């Protein structure tokens, strides 16, 4: 079975590509041989945008998910519309770039938040301009203003954000790289992708990020919620 090439892993700034239809899922998803669309997972939503068919018809993509075979990505357009596409047909993907960029900025900001608050992460999610992390924190003495200031100091360092790969065995030998208790690093291919914020952070991650921390812009801690005896949910938002 042909796997979908995940172009966003090599270039998160690519906004379009041509691709070939491999098949249709029962849920109305179009499986393609390559994609710039991020598939939902790890707390990051699936990308949305459009698919332009060989006929020129523009089809809205409402979500992007992994198919039953996790090596393939399905672009959800609805069963009726999907049935009009033929296997082997060449289509063009067009990403909703403004929405993706906000998610990239938030995702990188959450990595910085995990540095400002160096506690085990028990959950998290990324929205369109906001996001949150849940921490296992024994002491509830958290201050929104103090965390905001520390976060923006890291953003202002304009540190490069890069990716590299290590083997599963290398990750097993360095368990401290994994900060998330609820979401495990994407594995199964024999290698794991690391995202590094130079001089600040290094952790496994399959998501999309900005190239430098200054691209995040100013962020604000909007809320700190008590979710349990030792659990705190910290929410952040892009300042604009």
Backbone bond lengths (Angstrom), bond angles and torsions (degrees), N, CA, C in turn:
res aa  C-N    CA-C-N  psi(-1)  N-CA   C-N-CA  omega(-1)  CA-C   N-CA-C  phi
1 X - - - 1.458 - - 1.532 109.76 -
2 X 1.313 116.66 132.48 1.460 121.05 -177.56 1.520 110.57 -75.30
3 X 1.323 116.36 127.30 1.461 121.08 177.60 1.526 109.81 -81.35
4 X 1.322 116.19 154.28 1.456 121.84 174.97 1.518 109.06 -81.75
5 X 1.325 117.75 125.31 1.462 121.74 176.06 1.525 108.59 -74.25
6 X 1.340 116.22 124.27 1.468 122.00 -175.65 1.529 109.10 -92.63
7 X 1.320 115.90 87.50 1.459 121.10 -174.91 1.522 112.07 -65.85
8 X 1.341 117.45 -27.39 1.464 120.12 -178.28 1.517 112.17 -65.90
9 X 1.323 117.62 -20.62 1.461 119.67 179.00 1.520 111.59 -72.61
10 X 1.328 116.93 -28.06 1.460 120.73 177.89 1.526 111.86 -91.70
11 X 1.344 116.87 -29.86 1.462 120.56 -179.08 1.526 108.93 -149.04
12 X 1.333 115.85 96.29 1.466 120.47 -179.05 1.517 112.55 -70.75
13 X 1.332 116.84 -8.53 1.468 120.90 -178.62 1.529 112.48 -97.75
14 X 1.324 118.00 -1.13 1.461 120.94 176.53 1.527 108.84 -71.43
15 X 1.334 116.96 128.38 1.465 120.62 -174.90 1.524 113.81 -107.60
16 X 1.323 118.27 -10.08 1.460 119.75 179.24 1.521 109.91 -154.17
17 X 1.322 115.42 161.72 1.460 120.97 175.47 1.517 108.74 -165.89
18 X 1.322 116.21 158.34 1.455 121.48 169.57 1.519 108.31 -90.42
19 X 1.323 116.46 146.34 1.456 120.79 -178.62 1.519 109.84 -149.34
20 X 1.313 115.47 164.32 1.467 121.69 -179.28 1.519 109.66 -112.46
21 X 1.323 116.59 135.84 1.461 121.74 179.72 1.533 109.62 -71.97
22 X 1.336 114.99 124.77 1.469 120.61 177.89 1.527 111.76 -98.04
23 X 1.326 116.25 -27.66 1.459 119.28 -177.85 1.509 111.10 173.05
24 X 1.339 116.00 178.33 1.456 123.85 -179.29 1.529 108.35 -126.89
25 X 1.331 117.01 137.35 1.457 120.77 178.13 1.526 110.09 -90.22
26 X 1.335 118.05 159.99 1.468 120.79 178.27 1.528 112.91 -59.90
27 X 1.344 116.70 -22.73 1.464 120.97 -178.33 1.523 112.65 -87.23
28 X 1.329 116.99 3.69 1.458 119.57 -179.14 1.509 113.40 85.42
29 X 1.318 116.43 32.63 1.453 121.53 177.02 1.514 110.94 -101.96
30 X 1.316 115.84 138.88 1.464 121.52 178.29 1.524 108.38 -98.06
31 X 1.324 115.71 116.49 1.463 120.69 178.60 1.527 108.18 -89.42
32 X 1.325 115.26 127.19 1.461 121.43 -177.68 1.523 110.89 -118.18
33 X 1.330 115.56 160.07 1.467 119.31 -179.19 1.522 112.84 -78.66
34 X 1.351 116.98 -14.48 1.465 121.36 177.76 1.519 108.23 -157.08
35 X 1.337 115.60 155.33 1.462 118.25 -178.32 1.516 111.79 -157.58
36 X 1.343 115.52 149.14 1.462 121.73 169.53 1.528 110.29 -100.02
37 X 1.339 116.96 -0.82 1.463 122.04 -178.29 1.528 110.49 -86.34
38 X 1.335 116.38 129.98 1.455 121.22 176.16 1.529 109.26 -75.53
39 X 1.320 116.66 131.67 1.467 121.66 177.78 1.524 110.16 -88.45
40 X 1.306 116.26 133.61 1.465 123.78 -175.80 1.519 111.92 -47.30
41 X 1.335 115.55 131.95 1.449 119.88 178.27 1.509 111.93 164.46
42 X 1.326 116.76 155.44 1.452 121.50 177.00 1.514 113.97 65.56
43 X 1.340 116.83 24.79 1.450 120.37 -179.10 1.511 114.47 88.09
44 X 1.337 117.05 -7.19 1.459 120.93 179.05 1.526 109.64 -100.94
45 X 1.351 118.12 129.43 1.472 120.58 -179.30 1.523 111.38 -66.01
46 X 1.330 115.18 157.83 1.450 120.32 173.80 1.520 110.71 -72.01
47 X 1.325 115.91 148.11 1.462 120.34 -179.11 1.518 111.75 -70.23
48 X 1.327 115.01 157.01 1.456 123.06 174.34 1.527 107.83 -124.77
49 X 1.317 115.37 167.26 1.460 120.20 -178.68 1.511 109.98 160.13
50 X 1.324 116.70 -135.47 1.463 119.81 -176.69 1.522 110.73 -145.23
51 X 1.320 113.43 155.28 1.460 122.99 173.32 1.527 106.79 -119.89
52 X 1.321 116.54 126.43 1.460 120.62 177.93 1.523 107.96 -102.73
53 X 1.338 116.14 116.02 1.463 121.82 -177.56 1.524 110.99 -74.43
54 X 1.339 115.38 169.55 1.464 120.64 179.05 1.527 111.44 -60.96
55 X 1.342 116.65 -25.06 1.473 121.44 178.89 1.517 112.32 -77.18
56 X 1.323 116.36 -10.77 1.460 120.78 -175.35 1.511 113.32 96.01
57 X 1.334 117.20 -7.37 1.464 120.64 179.64 1.530 109.90 -66.32
58 X 1.327 115.51 135.32 1.466 121.73 178.22 1.527 108.58 -97.53
59 X 1.321 116.06 123.52 1.458 122.42 -175.13 1.530 108.62 -117.57
60 X 1.327 116.87 126.89 1.453 120.71 -179.37 1.526 111.23 -75.70
61 X 1.313 116.19 132.91 1.466 123.04 174.49 1.517 107.53 -99.72
62 X 1.336 117.24 118.06 1.460 121.72 -173.67 1.528 113.27 -91.75
63 X 1.318 117.20 -17.59 1.463 121.34 176.87 1.521 108.30 -169.77
64 X 1.318 115.94 161.29 1.461 121.71 177.47 1.520 107.69 -129.51
65 X 1.337 116.41 127.64 1.459 121.13 -175.47 1.529 109.27 -138.70
66 X 1.318 115.64 167.46 1.457 119.62 172.25 1.527 109.18 -80.05
67 X 1.312 116.23 141.57 1.457 121.67 177.45 1.529 109.33 -77.12
68 X 1.336 115.88 179.31 1.455 119.98 179.26 1.522 111.01 -55.69
69 X 1.324 115.97 -40.54 1.458 120.81 170.78 1.527 106.07 -84.08
70 X 1.316 116.34 109.66 1.466 121.01 -171.73 1.522 113.45 -62.64
71 X 1.318 117.46 -7.35 1.464 119.43 178.44 1.530 111.34 -84.12
72 X 1.338 116.94 -6.20 1.454 121.34 -178.00 1.524 111.10 -118.08
73 X 1.348 115.47 149.95 1.462 122.23 -178.97 1.517 109.67 -113.96
74 X 1.346 115.56 133.63 1.468 122.12 179.96 1.527 109.93 -109.95
75 X 1.329 116.10 130.65 1.453 123.52 178.76 1.526 106.84 -102.21
76 X 1.332 117.50 111.93 1.464 122.04 -170.22 1.526 111.37 -79.58
77 X 1.333 114.63 121.46 1.469 120.83 -179.74 1.534 111.80 -129.49
78 X 1.331 117.85 -6.29 1.467 121.99 -176.47 1.517 111.06 100.78
79 X 1.320 116.59 146.04 1.467 120.59 -174.03 1.525 113.32 -64.25
80 X 1.318 117.12 -40.81 1.465 119.60 -177.33 1.527 111.19 -64.25
81 X 1.327 116.13 -45.93 1.466 119.99 -178.93 1.524 110.54 -68.92
82 X 1.335 116.51 -42.50 1.455 120.69 -178.20 1.521 111.86 -60.02
83 X 1.332 116.84 -33.51 1.463 121.01 -177.18 1.532 112.35 -66.44
84 X 1.304 117.94 -16.70 1.463 121.36 179.56 1.530 112.35 -81.34
85 X 1.315 116.57 -12.46 1.460 120.38 -178.15 1.518 110.03 -92.07
86 X 1.320 115.94 139.26 1.465 121.00 -176.85 1.528 110.74 -101.36
87 X 1.316 116.17 142.04 1.458 120.76 175.63 1.522 109.19 -58.35
88 X 1.315 116.59 133.39 1.456 122.05 -178.22 1.517 114.00 92.31
89 X 1.337 117.00 -11.30 1.465 121.44 -179.88 1.531 110.22 -67.08
90 X 1.324 116.09 141.06 1.460 121.34 176.57 1.520 109.49 -91.72
91 X 1.332 115.97 128.71 1.460 121.98 -179.70 1.526 109.10 -127.42
92 X 1.321 116.02 168.28 1.458 121.47 177.04 1.525 109.37 -119.43
93 X 1.314 116.67 129.61 1.456 122.13 176.96 1.525 109.59 -94.47
94 X 1.328 116.00 137.83 1.465 122.04 176.69 1.521 108.31 -129.59
95 X 1.314 116.03 112.42 1.460 123.08 -174.44 1.531 111.20 -79.71
96 X 1.335 116.64 142.25 1.465 121.10 168.91 1.524 106.62 -74.68
97 X 1.331 115.05 88.02 1.458 120.82 -170.82 1.528 113.56 -66.99
98 X 1.338 121.37 -44.46 1.461 119.03 -179.99 1.527 112.85 -56.01
99 X 1.334 116.48 -39.51 1.465 119.16 179.19 1.516 110.76 -68.87
100 X 1.330 117.38 -43.98 1.470 120.02 178.88 1.526 111.09 -60.49
101 X 1.340 117.47 -43.23 1.464 120.23 -177.09 1.525 110.78 -61.62
102 X 1.324 118.02 -40.98 1.462 120.05 176.72 1.523 110.67 -59.99
103 X 1.324 116.51 -41.61 1.466 119.93 179.66 1.524 111.24 -65.93
104 X 1.322 116.77 -37.63 1.461 120.43 177.88 1.521 110.98 -64.30
105 X 1.329 116.24 -42.76 1.469 120.53 179.52 1.521 110.57 -63.48
106 X 1.341 116.12 -44.12 1.461 120.24 179.12 1.522 110.91 -64.77
107 X 1.332 116.90 -42.77 1.463 120.16 -177.83 1.527 111.17 -60.63
108 X 1.323 116.58 -45.45 1.461 119.51 179.07 1.528 110.37 -65.95
109 X 1.338 117.26 -37.15 1.465 120.65 177.47 1.529 111.03 -62.41
110 X 1.331 117.54 -36.53 1.462 120.40 178.49 1.524 111.43 -66.98
111 X 1.330 116.92 -34.15 1.466 118.64 174.09 1.528 110.19 -62.05
112 X 1.337 116.44 -40.94 1.466 119.97 177.15 1.526 110.80 -65.05
113 X 1.336 117.31 -38.15 1.457 120.50 178.61 1.520 111.23 -60.94
114 X 1.331 116.69 -34.66 1.469 120.30 179.27 1.525 111.69 -70.41
115 X 1.338 115.92 -15.10 1.470 120.51 174.61 1.526 109.83 -87.46
116 X 1.324 116.30 -43.60 1.462 120.75 177.82 1.531 110.83 -61.51
117 X 1.327 116.11 -38.62 1.466 121.79 176.64 1.531 108.17 -113.81
118 X 1.321 118.18 89.80 1.476 121.34 -173.35 1.523 113.00 -82.24
119 X 1.334 115.06 63.52 1.456 121.65 -179.72 1.533 109.33 -123.35
120 X 1.330 117.84 161.24 1.466 119.04 177.58 1.528 111.40 -58.67
121 X 1.330 116.03 134.90 1.461 122.07 179.88 1.520 108.62 -93.79
122 X 1.332 116.69 124.71 1.461 120.79 -176.79 1.525 112.99 -104.80
123 X 1.307 118.31 -4.30 1.456 121.16 178.58 1.520 110.28 176.89
124 X 1.312 115.90 171.13 1.456 119.66 178.82 1.509 111.33 178.65
125 X 1.337 115.27 163.09 1.449 120.58 175.93 1.521 109.57 -156.07
126 X 1.337 114.59 156.35 1.457 122.42 -177.26 1.517 108.25 -120.74
127 X 1.325 116.11 130.65 1.453 120.78 177.86 1.514 110.96 -115.61
128 X 1.320 115.75 -169.27 1.456 121.47 -179.00 1.526 109.90 -90.65
129 X 1.337 114.40 72.48 1.463 120.09 -178.75 1.512 113.47 113.82
130 X 1.331 117.08 -3.64 1.460 119.99 175.86 1.522 109.35 -147.57
131 X 1.324 115.82 172.18 1.455 120.15 179.86 1.513 109.82 -172.80
132 X 1.315 115.56 175.93 1.465 119.09 -179.81 1.517 110.77 -153.34
133 X 1.327 114.79 155.44 1.453 122.93 170.73 1.516 108.53 -128.30
134 X 1.325 116.58 144.52 1.459 122.84 173.77 1.521 107.72 -105.08
135 X 1.324 115.73 133.51 1.460 121.32 -176.78 1.518 111.17 -121.41
136 X 1.325 114.36 146.34 1.463 121.59 171.31 1.527 106.02 -89.81
137 X 1.335 116.33 95.50 1.464 121.78 -173.61 1.526 109.57 -121.00
138 X 1.330 118.03 118.96 1.463 119.98 -178.98 1.523 113.27 -70.15
139 X 1.336 117.97 -30.34 1.454 121.90 -178.62 1.523 108.98 -111.08
140 X 1.321 117.50 127.87 1.465 121.22 -174.79 1.530 113.41 -85.92
141 X 1.316 118.84 7.90 1.464 121.05 -175.19 1.515 113.15 -75.10
142 X 1.333 117.85 71.65 1.459 122.77 -179.77 1.522 109.46 -110.19
143 X 1.325 115.92 139.26 1.459 121.36 -178.42 1.528 109.24 -119.95
144 X 1.343 116.69 123.55 1.458 120.54 -176.11 1.523 112.08 -60.88
145 X 1.316 116.82 -43.46 1.466 120.12 -177.59 1.523 111.29 -65.28
146 X 1.313 116.70 -42.75 1.465 120.75 -179.91 1.531 110.81 -63.60
147 X 1.323 116.95 -44.23 1.469 120.19 179.73 1.524 110.07 -65.62
148 X 1.324 117.29 -41.76 1.471 121.35 178.20 1.517 110.61 -58.47
149 X 1.318 117.53 -46.09 1.468 121.26 -178.71 1.531 111.21 -63.15
150 X 1.319 116.59 -42.45 1.469 120.00 179.88 1.521 111.21 -66.23
151 X 1.334 116.13 -39.53 1.465 120.62 178.23 1.523 110.97 -61.71
152 X 1.320 116.62 -48.56 1.459 120.16 -177.10 1.518 112.43 -68.90
153 X 1.312 117.50 -25.81 1.465 120.07 174.12 1.530 110.22 -66.24
154 X 1.330 116.88 -38.39 1.461 120.51 176.96 1.526 110.83 -70.24
155 X 1.329 117.14 -41.01 1.468 120.76 177.07 1.525 109.96 -57.65
156 X 1.329 116.89 -44.07 1.463 122.28 -175.61 1.527 113.11 -67.17
157 X 1.323 117.94 -15.46 1.469 120.09 178.54 1.530 112.01 -70.00
158 X 1.332 117.24 -12.80 1.473 122.51 178.13 1.526 111.43 50.91
159 X 1.328 115.17 44.22 1.465 120.60 -177.63 1.524 110.27 -74.60
160 X 1.331 117.99 140.52 1.462 121.33 175.68 1.527 111.04 -64.88
161 X 1.330 115.69 144.52 1.466 122.44 176.35 1.519 107.39 -116.21
162 X 1.316 117.11 118.79 1.466 121.62 -175.54 1.525 110.61 -130.83
163 X 1.329 115.37 167.44 1.462 121.15 178.64 1.523 109.98 -125.82
164 X 1.306 115.50 150.07 1.459 121.24 171.08 1.518 108.15 -152.68
165 X 1.321 116.03 169.37 1.468 121.27 -175.33 1.519 110.36 -117.14
166 X 1.323 115.81 143.86 1.460 121.82 171.15 1.524 107.70 -129.55
167 X 1.307 116.75 164.53 1.464 120.63 179.16 1.532 110.06 -79.92
168 X 1.331 115.34 161.30 1.465 119.82 175.09 1.527 110.45 -56.50
169 X 1.321 116.17 -38.31 1.461 120.23 -179.07 1.526 111.35 -65.25
170 X 1.330 116.38 -38.21 1.473 119.57 178.13 1.524 111.17 -65.82
171 X 1.341 116.36 -37.28 1.462 119.41 177.28 1.522 110.52 -67.10
172 X 1.336 116.52 -42.06 1.465 120.22 178.90 1.531 111.19 -60.25
173 X 1.336 115.77 -31.36 1.464 120.52 -179.48 1.526 111.99 -80.64
174 X 1.363 116.24 -11.07 1.469 120.63 -179.38 1.534 109.56 -132.15
175 X 1.331 118.00 64.03 1.462 120.83 -175.46 1.524 113.86 -62.09
176 X 1.330 117.38 -20.76 1.456 120.98 179.66 1.513 113.76 -65.62
177 X 1.341 117.39 -13.72 1.462 120.14 178.37 1.528 111.28 -69.39
178 X 1.325 116.96 -25.51 1.468 121.27 -175.81 1.528 109.30 -87.28
179 X 1.338 116.24 116.96 1.461 121.05 -179.66 1.516 112.74 -97.81
180 X 1.337 116.75 -24.42 1.449 121.06 -173.49 1.524 111.36 -90.33
181 X 1.314 115.63 127.52 1.458 120.69 179.38 1.527 111.57 -86.97
182 X 1.335 116.93 -27.92 1.460 120.55 -174.34 1.520 113.45 -96.23
183 X 1.329 117.57 -27.89 1.469 121.99 -178.92 1.522 108.39 -115.80
184 X 1.318 116.15 114.15 1.451 120.50 -178.74 1.530 110.24 -84.25
185 X 1.338 118.22 151.16 1.464 120.94 178.03 1.523 110.75 -59.13
186 X 1.340 117.17 143.90 1.475 119.75 178.02 1.518 110.96 -63.71
187 X 1.328 115.99 119.53 1.458 121.28 -177.93 1.516 109.02 -130.25
188 X 1.342 114.92 176.07 1.452 120.12 177.01 1.513 112.51 122.63
189 X 1.329 116.68 -22.44 1.463 120.13 -179.91 1.522 111.81 -94.52
190 X 1.343 116.63 -1.88 1.453 120.09 -178.39 1.513 113.33 92.84
191 X 1.338 116.82 -5.73 1.455 120.33 178.15 1.530 109.83 -143.32
192 X 1.324 115.70 157.77 1.463 122.38 -176.19 1.525 108.34 -129.44
193 X 1.328 115.52 137.31 1.464 121.57 -179.19 1.523 110.46 -87.19
194 X 1.330 115.92 128.56 1.455 122.09 176.03 1.525 109.68 -105.48
195 X 1.318 116.77 139.87 1.462 122.23 172.99 1.528 107.29 -110.01
196 X 1.329 115.90 125.07 1.456 121.42 -178.16 1.522 110.35 -115.79
197 X 1.328 116.20 128.76 1.459 122.52 168.58 1.521 105.01 -103.24
198 X 1.315 116.06 109.22 1.461 122.35 -166.40 1.533 112.43 -51.35
199 X 1.339 114.12 123.40 1.450 120.54 177.80 1.514 115.03 73.86
200 X 1.344 117.29 3.72 1.464 120.14 -174.95 1.522 112.71 -126.39
201 X 1.342 118.26 -49.44 1.459 120.41 -170.42 1.519 111.04 -153.43
202 X 1.326 114.63 150.30 1.464 122.14 174.50 1.515 107.32 -149.08
203 X 1.368 116.97 121.28 1.455 120.20 179.58 1.521 110.36 -158.31
204 X 1.343 117.32 155.78 1.463 120.52 177.01 1.526 110.20 -66.64
205 X 1.328 116.55 139.57 1.464 120.31 179.23 1.521 109.19 -166.74
206 X 1.330 116.45 136.15 1.461 120.77 178.13 1.515 112.78 -102.74
207 X 1.345 117.59 4.12 1.458 121.36 -174.18 1.509 114.41 -86.64
208 X 1.340 114.82 -174.32 1.459 121.73 -178.20 1.523 109.99 -103.90
209 X 1.329 115.56 144.31 1.462 121.55 -175.27 1.519 110.83 -140.23
210 X 1.350 114.66 160.39 1.461 119.78 173.27 1.523 109.25 -74.74
211 X 1.333 116.21 166.13 1.462 120.42 -175.97 1.531 113.28 -81.43
212 X 1.346 116.51 -26.53 1.464 121.44 -179.89 1.518 108.39 -143.53
213 X 1.324 116.59 149.75 1.461 119.53 -175.65 1.523 112.52 -63.84
214 X 1.333 119.07 -29.68 1.464 120.39 -179.33 1.520 112.07 -62.08
215 X 1.337 117.28 -23.56 1.466 120.42 178.26 1.525 112.26 -67.84
216 X 1.316 117.54 -17.80 1.460 120.74 178.20 1.520 109.88 -63.48
217 X 1.341 116.30 -39.85 1.455 119.97 -173.20 1.515 110.30 80.06
218 X 1.297 116.20 179.00 1.465 120.20 -178.28 1.527 110.82 -68.33
219 X 1.325 115.84 138.51 1.464 121.65 177.69 1.518 109.76 -121.92
220 X 1.325 115.15 160.27 1.460 121.51 -178.55 1.528 108.98 -134.64
221 X 1.328 117.17 134.16 1.459 120.76 170.63 1.528 106.61 -79.89
222 X 1.325 115.78 116.10 1.470 120.55 -173.23 1.515 113.82 -95.29
223 X 1.341 117.96 -23.29 1.461 119.17 -177.25 1.521 110.23 -164.07
224 X 1.307 115.96 149.23 1.464 123.22 171.61 1.525 106.54 -130.35
225 X 1.324 116.52 115.12 1.459 121.58 -175.42 1.522 110.74 -110.28
226 X 1.308 115.39 143.21 1.462 121.15 173.16 1.517 108.30 -87.92
227 X 1.328 117.00 116.08 1.466 121.51 -177.73 1.526 112.52 -108.64
228 X 1.311 115.93 -1.43 1.457 120.95 -178.90 1.514 108.59 175.85
229 X 1.327 116.55 178.95 1.465 120.96 -177.07 1.519 111.76 -55.54
230 X 1.335 116.30 -40.90 1.461 120.24 -178.23 1.520 112.64 -123.02
231 X 1.316 117.38 14.96 1.456 118.90 -176.49 1.516 110.84 -113.83
232 X 1.346 115.97 130.98 1.451 122.10 178.35 1.525 109.31 -126.79
233 X 1.324 115.95 131.19 1.461 121.91 176.99 1.520 108.28 -99.58
234 X 1.336 115.85 119.45 1.460 121.27 -177.16 1.530 108.33 -111.10
235 X 1.335 115.88 120.87 1.451 121.79 -177.62 1.526 110.47 -105.22
236 X 1.329 115.65 140.42 1.453 120.13 175.87 1.521 109.46 -130.56
237 X 1.323 115.17 161.18 1.458 121.35 -179.89 1.511 109.09 -144.63
238 X 1.338 116.23 147.03 1.454 120.31 170.24 1.517 107.47 -65.43
239 X 1.318 117.83 137.35 1.457 121.36 -170.32 1.519 113.65 -63.23
240 X 1.348 117.71 -29.31 1.467 118.43 -177.90 1.507 111.84 -78.73
